[in-house]
Amino acid sequence: MASLVDAAPIARIQAREALTWVCRAVPLQHRLFPLLRTCLPDRGLIAIPFAGGRMLYPAGWVNAYNASLLFALNQLFPERELMERALAAAHDGTLVDVGANVGAYVLLARHVSRARLIAYEPSPFAAHVLKRMIAINGFSGIDVRLKACGDRAGHVCLQEGINSYIGDSGDTARVAAGDFDALSRQTRDGFTSIDAEQVTLDEELAAEARVGLVKIDCEGFEYRVLLGARRVLAEQRPTLFVELHPEMIRRAGDAPEDVCALLRDAGYAVECWNYQRKRHGAMVPRVLSRYRTSGGHRYRDMDDMLSDLPKSRPQQVYLVATPEARQRRG
């Protein structure tokens, strides 16, 4: 697979600036797809300017519901400021990206910091695209590990797709694909069950002199990742940037309350942010929100967030956790 990814041509988007303006002026998302499709390459990888570098996105992944990602990446990452602030709070030490996918957060991290970075991505397809992105940007000091993170070492069933996730069961056999574009379409159109190695951060990071930040985006597996990092949290006290998926986490048998309880017990002060609170609100605020990057809603505390989740029903919320002074604990 690595050779297929490395051989895939890298294309730029035609009339990118004009189409970016159209996406901002008329944010109709998937309704604009027929226009956008005519200017998008249909093979190989698409280079997208982002965070001072270039992110690579498989052309075969593009469909009506994600095409706007290629023209409004900054708008689709309203949490960017939060992540950059978390990176600044980390000061020094190794940066850890759990669930790196094709590398948007790796680019953000490199834009802010030159610290050593370890990126965990269990999907072979996404991991190889990530490695090529690192190469074309000339980045160094980034260790990509083809592993899932969880609460115990072993093997898990990974549903490999555009946003891979751990869970379910099935035959762990990859559908044969003869070229890069066939692989892209396969992961776009559905999930393939594959066997993935799972590790714990406690074991993986035991030799690191200092862990400055851990970012977690694991499509509902975030509590299990934190369970496997309790020693790191207790001894290294890294800053945490956690994308919490209130519905998907239940698929793993966990709940948002579990994540909050673990962070409280570990002695962390937590900021909670929701960038999707207007999705189910009045029509006028929802329409206007399409024309500007959301500043987000900051909850008073974790209890305030937990009480609001059933009403606002966000796909994800963001937790920025910083360690409290040890003398304040207990």
Secondary structure, DSSP 4 states (H G I P E B T S, - for coil): -HHHHHHS-EE--TTHHHHHHHHHHS--GGGGHHHHHTTS-SSSEEEEEETTEEEEEEGGG--TTTGGGGT-TTTT-TTHHHHHHHHHHH-SSEEEEES-TTSHHHHHHHHH--S-EEEE---HHHHHHHHHHHHHTT--SEEEE--EE-SSSEEEEEEESTT-EE-------PPP-SSHHHHHHHHHH--EEEEEEEE-HHHHTTT-S-EEEEEE--TT-HHHHHHTTHHHHHHT--EEEEEE-TTGGGGGT--HHHHHHHHHHTTEEEEEEES-TTTTS-HHHHHHHTTS----EE-SSHHHHHHHHHHH--S-EEEEEEEPPGGG--
